[in-house]
Amino acid sequence: MNQHAILAIFHLLVIAPFFFYVAVQRAAVPNMIYMILAILAIVIFLYHGYKMVARWKSNSGYAWVNAIHFFAVAPLLFYIGYNNKDTPRAAYEILAMFAFAAFGYHLYSLIKSINMID
């Protein structure tokens, strides 16, 4: 199994369900989840910021993936993690949209990578 397929499966089985869980449960999630979100946001921000610049410098067509994580995913996760149970409903709804987007994109990507569709 290639690295891309593993990344897709990770997003399908861990990331998308986690985002959806937080989005649905909202303020009912344990307090520890907010700390996890904030730490995850920092890691995503640093990693994808570095990858975005590296890919941009090398004229890669995939810098957009890192840009989405850097400019949208990481700030939203940090916002939710920082605001804890006072997070507005809209932030959770955007997180739900990210969960569905991640699930759909990575399912399509996985199917495509195992040559089931063109």
N, C-alpha and C positions, 0 to 999 in steps of 0.2 A: 504494500500500500504506500502510495507516495505522500509526501508531506502535505500537499494541498488537500488530499482526501482526509487526512487525519485532522487538519485544521477545520475542515467543513464538518466532520463528525463531532468535534469538540464544540463547535458553535451550535450544532443541532441538539446535542444531548445535555450540554451544560449551560452555555451562555443564554440562548433563547429561553429555555425554561426558567432560568434564574431571573432574567429580566421580567418575564411574564408573571412569575410568582410575586415579585416586588410590586409590579404594577397593579395586580389584582388585590393583594393584601393591604397595600398602602401603609397606613400608620399602624396596622396590626402586626407588622413584621417585628421580630426581636430587635432590640437596640443595636446588637452586634452587627446586624446587616448593614446599618448605616455606616459603620466604620469600615466594613468590607468594601462598600461602594466607593467611599472616599479614597481608600488605598488603591483599589482597582483603577479608579479614575487617574490617579497620579502615575501609576505604572503604564496605563494606556497612553496618557499624554506624553510621557517621556519616550516610550518605545516607538509609538507611531509618529511622533514629532521627528525623531532621528531618522526613521525609515522614510518618511515623507521627503525630507531634505535630500537624503541619499538617492532616492528614486528620481526626484526632480532633477538633481544634478546629472544623473545618468540618462536623462530623457526617457525614463521608463513610462510606459502607458498605465502603470498600476499605482502611481502616486495618489490617485483619487481615493483609493481604498484607505490609505493612511490619512488622507486629509479628512475624510468622513469621521474616522475615529478621533483625530486630533481636534477638529473644530466642532463636532457635534456630540459624539458619544461620551468622551471624557468630561467635557464641561457639564453635561446633563447628570452624569453619575456623581460628579463632585457636588453639584448643586443639591441633589437629593440627599447625599451623604452628609453634607454640611447642615442642611435644614432639618434633618431628622424627621420627626413626626409632624413638624410644621410645614412640610413640603406641600405646595399647592397641588390641587388635583390635576391641573394641566401637565405638570412635570411627569406625573405617573402615567398619564395618557400618552404622552410622547414616548415614554419608556416602553409602553405596550406596543406602540407603532414600531419602535426599534426592534422589539422582540419578534414581531411578525416579519419585519423586513429581513432580519438576520436569518430567521428560519427559512423563509422563502428563497432568499438568495443562496444560502448554503446548501439547501436541498437541491436546487437547480444546478449549482456548481458541482455537487457530488455526483449527481446523475450524469452530468455532462462529462465529468472526469473519468467515469467508468464506461464511457462511450455508449450510453444508452440512447442519447439524443445528440444531434449535431448542433 
